[in-house]
Amino acid sequence: MAKAKVAVTIDSDVLGELDALVAQRRFTNRSQAIEAAIVDTLERLGGTRLERELAKLDPDEERAFAEEGMDSELASWPGY
């Protein structure tokens, strides 16, 4: 993918936190960290991140987790 250079103005405290992440080697450099933050925000705002994470779930496994222990729980409920 082609890259384009942009200039941004960032609060110095935010830049300090960003530089700390780079120093901790969480990101290779500032550009990578800023790009990751923008991509994450775009995915969140577009709803694509939730869809991607939900696609990883196994419906049968999730149903089993949700119903785990329900037999004994339901047996203790009063009849209506």
N, C-alpha and C positions, 0 to 999 in steps of 0.2 A: 504494500500500500504506500502511495506517495505521502511524504510528510511535508508540512508547510510550517514556516517559522512565524510565530506571532509574539507580540510584546504584551505583557500583562503587568498590572500593578497589583501587588499583594501586600497586605498588612505585614509589618515586620515580625510580629509575634507568630503569625501563621507561617511565614517563611522560616522562622526559627524551628518550628515544629516539623516542617517539611525537611529542613536540613538535618534534623535529628534522625528522621526516618532513613535518609540517605546514609548518614553516618553509621546507623545500625545495620546497613546493607539490606534494608527491606526493599529498597529500590536502587537501581544502578546510578541514577542521577535525578536531578530536579525534573527534567522533562518527562522522564518515565513516570515519576510519581504524579505529576500534574495530569498527564494523559490518562493514567489509571483512574484518577479521581473523576475526571470528566466522563470517561466511559461508564464508570459505575453510576454516576448521577444520571446520565442519559438512559441507561438501562432501567434504573429505578423509576424515573419519570415516565418512561415508555411502557412500563409494566413487563418488560421482557425478562428481567432478572427473576421475578417470581415465577413466571411461566417456565423458565429454564430449570429452576430448582424443583418445581412441582413435577416436571417431566422425569426427574430422577427417581421419584417415589414409585414403589410397587403398590398398586391399589389393594391387592390381596393381603400383603404384609401389613399395610396401614390399617386395614379393616380388622385384622387379627389383633393388632396392638390395641385398637379402640375397644374391642369386645373382650379383651383379656380380663378375666375375673368377673365378668358381668353376670354369669349364671348364678353365682352365690349372692351377688349384690341384688339381682332382680328377685331372687327367692325371698329375700328379707323385706321386700316392699309389701305394703298392705294391698289387698285386693280392692278393686273399685267396682 
